[in-house]
């Protein structure tokens, strides 16, 4: 995969040289390039923005400068243009999985009041896929931080980037649709807290069941929307019984809060050890 990131602060993206993404670049698993938008300006002040039509505070990034950059970076064929913006659709693990199938991604890091809306409109009409994406309900100073988040989420899904591919299966927001169970390592006792006995038992079936229960428990407490979205037909008898103990029942092929069951406080856990 090729990923191009365009920003007026290319130094901001230096973190992409670190950790697994950096190793993937060195190993040739990922062709990742960071560009300075000002390289496509034509005036001596290297201007990338101007005042908004209709008035209002702030400045808007010019479409002509962005057009020069995107045209050059996509000269070999259509790419998937990603525009981080707080007004975009929510970026999720499913979004990352879809983006990981693309041949080329171009991230356009806006600043100020954002990028002229005609940029997204033009490239959609020109046959490019365009995704305006938000990483959460808050506002950042620019698209660089959001691009870092999305690039890392996408890159780790590429073949060879993660050393053990099985770790992608059980993690939070994976195929199971649950948050990940709590994890532990040595020493077995720390600060008077002990690792649960089942994890030391060597009984693999019991360990799998314990982890599944803790994942259901944590997800019910922290993200009940994910429990409600589960396909009830995939739940075994133990899953259903355990979820019933947490206040869930299956009605009409879907999971619902049982009448009279209390919603847990945000961030709470209903038992076990929290992460």
C-alpha positions in Angstrom: 0.0 0.0 0.0 1.0 3.6 -0.7 0.0 6.3 1.8 0.6 10.0 1.1 0.0 12.5 3.9 -0.1 16.2 3.0 0.3 18.8 5.7 1.7 22.3 6.3 3.4 20.8 9.3 5.1 17.7 7.9 7.4 17.5 11.0 4.2 16.7 12.9 4.1 13.3 11.2 7.7 12.2 12.4 6.1 9.7 14.8 5.4 7.5 11.7 9.1 6.6 11.7 8.6 4.9 15.1 7.3 1.5 16.2 5.6 -0.9 13.9 4.7 1.6 11.3 8.3 2.8 11.0 9.5 -0.8 10.8 7.0 -1.5 8.1 8.3 1.4 6.1 11.9 0.2 6.4 10.9 -3.4 5.5 9.0 -2.2 2.4 5.6 -3.4 3.6 4.3 0.1 3.4 5.2 3.0 1.0 4.5 6.0 3.3 5.4 9.5 2.2 4.8 12.8 4.0 4.6 16.0 1.9 4.6 19.7 2.7 1.5 21.4 1.1 3.5 24.6 0.6 5.6 22.9 -2.0 2.6 23.3 -4.3 2.2 27.1 -3.8 3.3 29.5 -6.5 3.6 32.9 -4.6 6.7 34.0 -2.7 4.7 33.9 0.6 3.8 30.2 0.0 0.1 31.0 0.8 -2.2 28.1 1.4 -5.3 29.9 2.9 -7.6 32.9 2.4 -10.6 34.6 4.0 -13.9 32.7 3.9 -16.6 33.8 1.4 -19.7 35.0 3.3 -17.6 36.3 6.2 -16.8 34.8 9.5 -13.8 34.0 11.7 -10.7 32.2 10.6 -9.2 31.3 7.3 -10.0 28.5 4.8 -7.4 26.4 2.9 -7.4 27.2 -0.8 -8.7 24.6 -3.3 -6.2 25.5 -6.0 -3.2 24.6 -3.9 -4.8 21.4 -2.7 -5.7 20.6 -6.3 -2.1 20.9 -7.4 -1.0 18.6 -4.6 -3.6 15.9 -5.1 -3.4 15.9 -8.9 0.4 15.2 -8.7 0.0 12.5 -6.0 -2.7 10.7 -7.9 -1.2 11.1 -11.4 -1.0 7.3 -11.9 -4.7 6.7 -11.2 -7.6 7.2 -8.8 -6.8 7.0 -5.1 -8.8 7.1 -1.9 -8.7 10.7 -0.5 -9.2 10.8 3.2 -10.0 14.2 4.7 -9.9 14.3 8.6 -12.6 16.6 9.8 -14.8 16.9 13.0 -17.8 17.1 10.7 -17.0 13.7 9.0 -18.5 10.3 9.6 -17.0 8.3 12.5 -13.8 6.4 11.9 -14.2 2.9 13.3 -12.3 -0.4 13.1 -14.6 -1.4 10.2 -13.4 1.8 8.5 -9.8 0.9 9.1 -10.4 -2.6 7.6 -12.0 -1.1 4.5 -9.2 1.4 4.0 -6.6 -1.4 4.5 -7.8 -2.9 1.2 -7.0 0.2 -0.9 -3.9 0.5 -3.1 -3.3 4.2 -2.3 -4.6 6.5 0.4 -4.0 10.3 0.4 -4.6 12.1 3.7 -5.3 15.8 3.4 -4.6 17.4 6.7 -6.6 20.6 7.0 -5.9 23.5 9.3 -7.6 26.7 10.3 -11.4 26.5 9.4 -10.7 23.5 7.1 -10.3 22.8 3.4 -12.5 24.5 0.8 -15.5 22.1 0.4 -15.0 22.1 -3.4 -11.9 19.9 -3.0 -13.9 16.9 -1.8 -16.7 17.6 -4.3 -14.3 17.8 -7.2 -12.4 14.6 -6.5 -15.6 12.6 -6.0 -16.8 13.8 -9.4 -13.4 12.9 -10.9 -13.7 9.3 -9.9 -11.7 9.2 -6.7 -13.2 7.7 -3.5 -13.4 10.5 -0.9 -13.9 9.9 2.8 -14.4 12.8 5.2 -13.8 11.1 8.6 -13.9 12.1 12.3 -12.0 10.3 15.1 -14.4 11.6 17.8 -16.8 14.3 18.9 -14.2 17.0 19.5 -12.2 19.5 17.6 -8.4 19.5 17.0 -6.2 22.2 15.6 -5.6 20.3 12.4 -5.8 16.9 10.7 -2.4 15.7 11.6 -3.3 14.0 14.9 -6.3 12.3 13.3 -4.2 11.1 10.3 -1.7 9.6 12.7 -4.5 7.7 14.4 -6.0 6.5 11.2 -2.7 5.6 9.5 -1.6 3.5 12.5 -5.0 1.8 12.7 -4.8 0.9 8.9 -1.1 0.0 8.7 -1.3 -2.5 11.5 -3.8 -4.5 9.5 -1.5 -4.9 6.5 0.1 -8.4 6.0 3.4 -8.7 7.9 3.1 -5.5 10.0 1.9 -7.3 13.2 4.3 -10.1 14.2 1.5 -12.4 15.5 -1.7 -12.0 13.3 -3.7 -13.8 15.9 -3.4 -10.7 18.1 -5.7 -8.9 15.7 -8.5 -11.4 16.2 -9.1 -11.1 19.9 -8.4 -7.4 20.4 -11.1 -4.8 21.2 -13.4 -4.0 18.3 -12.2 -7.1 16.4 -14.4 -9.6 14.6 -16.1 -10.7 17.8 -17.5 -7.2 18.3 -16.4 -7.1 21.9 -13.9 -5.2 24.0 -10.9 -7.2 24.8 -10.7 -9.2 28.1 -8.2 -8.0 30.8 -4.6 -9.3 30.3 -1.9 -10.1 32.9 1.8 -11.0 33.0 4.5 -11.7 35.5 4.8 -11.4 38.5 1.8 -13.4 39.5 1.4 -11.2 42.6 1.9 -7.4 42.5 0.9 -4.9 45.1 -1.2 -7.5 46.9 -3.1 -8.1 43.6 -3.1 -11.7 42.2 -3.6 -12.9 38.7 -6.8 -14.9 38.5 -6.2 -18.5 39.3 -7.8 -19.8 36.0 -5.1 -18.1 34.0 -2.4 -20.1 35.9 -4.3 -23.4 35.6 -3.2 -24.5 32.2 -6.8 -25.5 31.4 -7.3 -24.0 28.0 -11.0 -24.5 27.7 -11.6 -22.8 31.1 -9.3 -20.0 30.1 -11.1 -19.4 26.9 -14.4 -19.3 28.7 -13.1 -17.0 31.4 -11.8 -14.6 28.8 -15.0 -14.7 26.8 -17.0 -13.9 30.0 -14.7 -11.0 30.9 -15.0 -9.6 27.4 -18.8 -9.8 27.6 -18.8 -8.3 31.1 -16.5 -5.4 30.2 -18.4 -4.6 27.0 -21.7 -4.7 28.8 -20.4 -2.2 31.4 -18.5 0.1 29.1 -20.1 -0.2 25.7 -23.6 -1.6 25.9 -24.2 -0.4 22.3 -21.8 -3.1 21.2 -23.7 -5.8 23.1 -27.0 -4.6 21.6 -25.3 -4.9 18.1 -24.3 -8.5 18.6 -25.8 -11.2 16.4 -27.8 -13.3 18.9 -27.5 -16.3 16.6 -23.8 -16.5 17.3 -24.2 -16.8 21.1 -23.9 -20.2 22.7 -26.0 -21.3 25.7 -23.3 -20.1 28.2 -23.1 -16.7 26.5 -26.8 -16.2 26.8 -26.9 -17.3 30.4 -24.0 -15.0 31.3 -25.5 -12.1 29.5 -28.8 -12.7 31.3 -26.9 -12.4 34.6 -25.7 -9.0 33.4 -29.3 -7.9 32.6 -29.6 -8.8 28.9 -32.1 -11.0 27.1 -32.7 -12.1 23.6 -36.0 -10.9 22.0 -36.8 -11.1 18.4 -33.3 -12.4 17.5 -31.6 -9.4 19.1 -30.2 -8.5 22.5 -32.1 -6.0 24.7 -31.9 -4.8 28.3 -34.1 -7.0 30.5 -37.0 -5.0 32.0 -35.9 -3.6 35.3 -32.2 -4.1 34.8 -30.1 -1.1 35.7 -27.7 0.6 33.3 -24.1 0.5 34.8 -22.4 3.8 35.4 -20.1 4.9 32.5 -16.7 3.2 32.8 -17.9 0.8 35.5 -17.3 -2.9 35.5 -19.7 -5.5 36.9 -17.0 -7.8 38.3 -13.6 -9.2 37.7 -10.6 -6.9 37.3 -10.8 -3.7 35.2 -8.1 -2.8 32.7 
